[in-house]
């Protein structure tokens, strides 16, 4: 597959991943998963380590452990009634320790901070499909997610399976994290999910505006970070997170809507 095709596909993937992150982030912020969002991405590290040891795709390895970790978190939350944030905190610390041990030293920096230049054609195609799935799911479930946030009891009486809805959202969240691993790494992927959404929440007057602003900030931050990374031959994760943080701090100069 030609290098040009992969480069164009990588740009398209980064943009679609950012759109997914912006949408998922809005509901993560409203569900008060601000700190948990960062922790979830760390669950991917053991899968990346195993994939590299087996000479497989890091994205597939990350996705497998993220999905398994998400189902474990969801099941523990239902069984123990412990908050999602607490369960995620336990799972992510164990995963980070195991992943740091398994991931080869020379590959650890790329896993932690991102290395989009190493994308393959297969990963680009897989990522574009995954991003489309996340975007479609969030838009289709938007109303149900809002109702469940307002009142789980009202959602249940309206025929919404709240437990299943939570699982679907967590899986969409996990898939979004997997899509961004190559660009931001496991340490910083949470920043692209949370910072644009927090910025949008400050500036938006309604949910639609919040979703659009969050997507816009996520896409701009990603494009700026990747461009600077290519220019200065640096890991893209810190640059993308810094760009998103810069936009957030700029937003503080504007008063919040009444």
C-alpha positions in Angstrom: 0.0 0.0 0.0 1.4 3.4 -1.0 2.9 5.7 1.6 0.7 8.6 0.3 -2.5 6.6 0.8 -1.5 5.7 4.4 -0.6 9.3 5.1 -3.9 10.6 3.8 -5.7 7.8 5.7 -3.8 8.7 8.9 -5.0 12.3 8.6 -8.6 11.2 8.1 -8.3 8.8 11.0 -7.0 11.4 13.3 -9.8 13.8 12.4 -12.5 11.1 12.8 -11.0 10.0 16.1 -11.1 13.5 17.3 -14.8 13.8 16.4 -15.5 10.7 18.3 -13.5 11.9 21.3 -15.3 15.2 21.3 -18.8 13.6 21.3 -17.9 10.9 23.9 -16.2 13.5 26.1 -19.4 15.6 26.4 -21.3 12.7 28.0 -18.3 11.6 30.0 -18.1 15.1 31.5 -21.9 15.2 32.2 -21.6 11.7 33.8 -18.8 13.2 36.1 -16.2 10.8 34.6 -13.6 13.6 34.2 -10.8 11.8 36.2 -12.0 8.3 35.3 -11.6 9.1 31.6 -7.9 9.5 32.0 -7.6 6.3 34.0 -9.5 4.1 31.5 -6.9 4.7 28.8 -4.2 3.1 31.0 -6.0 -0.2 30.8 -4.8 -0.5 27.2 -1.2 -0.8 28.2 -1.1 -4.6 29.0 -2.8 -5.3 25.6 -0.2 -3.2 23.8 2.6 -5.0 25.6 1.3 -8.4 24.7 0.6 -7.4 21.1 4.2 -6.1 20.7 5.7 -9.3 22.3 3.6 -11.4 19.8 4.5 -9.0 16.9 0.8 -8.1 16.5 -1.0 -4.8 16.2 -0.9 -2.6 19.3 -4.3 -1.2 18.4 -5.9 -4.6 18.5 -4.1 -5.5 21.7 -5.3 -2.2 23.3 -8.8 -2.7 22.1 -9.0 -6.3 23.6 -7.9 -5.2 27.0 -10.0 -2.1 27.0 -13.1 -4.1 26.2 -12.3 -6.7 28.8 -11.5 -4.0 31.3 -14.7 -2.1 30.5 -16.9 -5.2 31.0 -15.0 -6.0 34.2 -15.6 -2.4 35.5 -19.3 -2.6 34.5 -19.8 -5.9 36.1 -18.1 -4.9 39.4 -20.1 -1.7 39.5 -23.4 -3.6 39.3 -22.4 -6.4 41.6 -20.7 -4.3 44.4 -22.5 -1.0 43.9 -19.1 0.7 44.2 -18.9 3.9 42.1 -17.6 3.7 38.6 -14.7 6.0 39.4 -13.5 3.8 42.3 -13.7 0.6 40.3 -11.8 2.2 37.4 -9.2 3.4 39.8 -8.5 -0.1 41.0 -8.5 -1.7 37.6 -6.3 1.0 35.9 -3.5 0.9 38.5 -3.2 -2.9 38.2 -3.3 -2.6 34.4 -0.7 0.1 34.3 1.7 -1.9 36.5 1.2 -5.1 34.4 1.5 -3.1 31.1 4.7 -1.4 32.1 6.3 -4.7 32.9 5.1 -6.4 29.6 5.8 -3.6 27.1 9.3 -3.7 25.6 11.5 -0.8 26.8 12.1 0.6 23.3 8.3 0.6 22.5 7.2 2.0 25.9 7.6 5.6 25.0 5.5 5.2 21.8 2.8 3.4 23.8 2.8 6.1 26.5 3.0 9.2 24.2 1.8 8.2 20.7 3.6 7.4 17.4 1.2 8.0 14.5 3.9 7.7 11.9 3.9 3.9 12.4 0.3 3.4 11.4 -0.3 0.6 8.8 -3.0 0.6 6.1 -4.9 -2.1 8.1 -4.9 0.1 11.2 -6.1 3.1 9.3 -9.1 1.2 7.8 -9.9 -0.4 11.1 -9.8 3.0 12.8 -12.0 4.7 10.4 -14.7 2.0 10.8 -14.3 2.2 14.6 -14.7 6.0 14.6 -17.8 5.8 12.4 -19.3 3.2 14.9 -18.6 5.5 17.9 -20.0 8.6 16.2 -23.1 6.8 15.0 -23.7 5.2 18.5 -23.4 8.5 20.4 -25.7 10.4 18.0 -28.3 7.6 18.0 -28.3 7.2 21.8 -28.0 10.9 22.6 -31.6 11.3 23.9 -31.5 8.1 25.9 -28.2 9.2 27.5 -29.6 12.5 28.4 -32.7 11.0 30.1 -30.6 8.5 32.0 -28.4 11.4 33.3 -31.5 13.4 34.4 -33.1 10.4 36.2 -32.3 6.7 35.9 -35.8 5.9 37.3 -37.5 8.0 34.6 -35.3 6.3 32.0 -36.3 2.9 33.3 -40.0 3.7 33.3 -39.6 5.0 29.7 -38.4 1.6 28.6 -34.7 2.3 28.6 -32.4 -0.5 29.9 -30.1 1.8 31.9 -27.5 -0.9 32.7 -27.2 -1.9 29.1 -27.0 1.8 28.0 -24.2 2.3 30.5 -22.3 -0.7 29.1 -22.7 0.5 25.5 -21.5 4.0 26.4 -18.5 2.5 28.3 -17.6 0.3 25.3 -17.9 3.3 23.0 -15.6 5.1 25.3 -13.1 2.3 25.3 -13.2 2.1 21.5 -12.5 5.8 21.3 -9.5 5.4 23.6 -8.2 2.6 21.4 -8.6 4.8 18.3 -6.5 7.5 19.9 -3.7 5.4 21.3 -1.4 5.8 18.3 -1.8 9.6 18.4 -1.7 10.4 22.1 -0.6 7.2 23.9 -2.2 5.7 27.0 -1.0 8.5 29.3 -2.6 11.4 27.3 -5.6 10.0 25.4 -7.9 11.0 28.3 -7.0 14.6 27.7 -8.5 14.7 24.2 -11.8 13.3 25.6 -12.0 15.6 28.6 -10.4 19.0 27.8 -12.5 19.8 24.6 -15.7 18.8 26.4 -14.9 20.9 29.5 -14.0 23.8 27.2 -17.3 23.4 25.3 -19.3 23.2 28.5 -18.0 26.6 29.6 -18.9 28.3 26.3 -22.1 26.5 25.1 -25.7 27.4 25.9 -27.2 24.1 25.0 -26.3 20.5 24.4 -26.0 20.8 20.6 -23.7 23.7 20.8 -21.6 21.8 23.4 -21.3 18.8 21.1 -20.2 21.0 18.2 -17.8 23.0 20.2 -16.2 20.0 21.8 -15.8 18.3 18.4 -14.3 21.5 17.0 -11.7 21.9 19.8 -10.8 18.2 19.6 -10.2 18.3 15.8 -8.2 21.6 15.9 -6.1 20.3 18.8 -5.4 17.1 17.0 -4.4 18.7 13.7 -2.2 21.3 15.4 -0.5 18.6 17.5 0.1 16.2 14.6 1.4 19.0 12.4 3.9 20.2 15.0 4.9 16.7 15.8 5.8 16.1 12.1 7.6 19.4 11.9 9.7 19.0 15.0 9.9 15.1 14.9 8.4 14.8 18.4 5.8 12.6 20.0 2.3 13.9 19.1 0.5 13.1 22.4 2.0 15.9 24.5 1.6 18.4 21.6 -2.1 17.5 21.1 -2.8 17.7 24.8 -1.0 21.0 25.1 -3.0 22.5 22.2 -6.2 21.4 23.8 -5.1 22.9 27.1 -4.1 26.1 25.4 -7.6 26.5 23.9 -9.2 25.7 27.3 -7.1 28.5 29.1 -8.0 30.9 26.3 -11.7 30.1 26.9 -11.3 31.2 30.5 -11.0 34.8 29.3 -14.6 34.7 28.1 -17.5 34.8 30.6 -19.7 31.8 30.8 -23.1 32.1 29.2 -25.9 33.1 31.6 
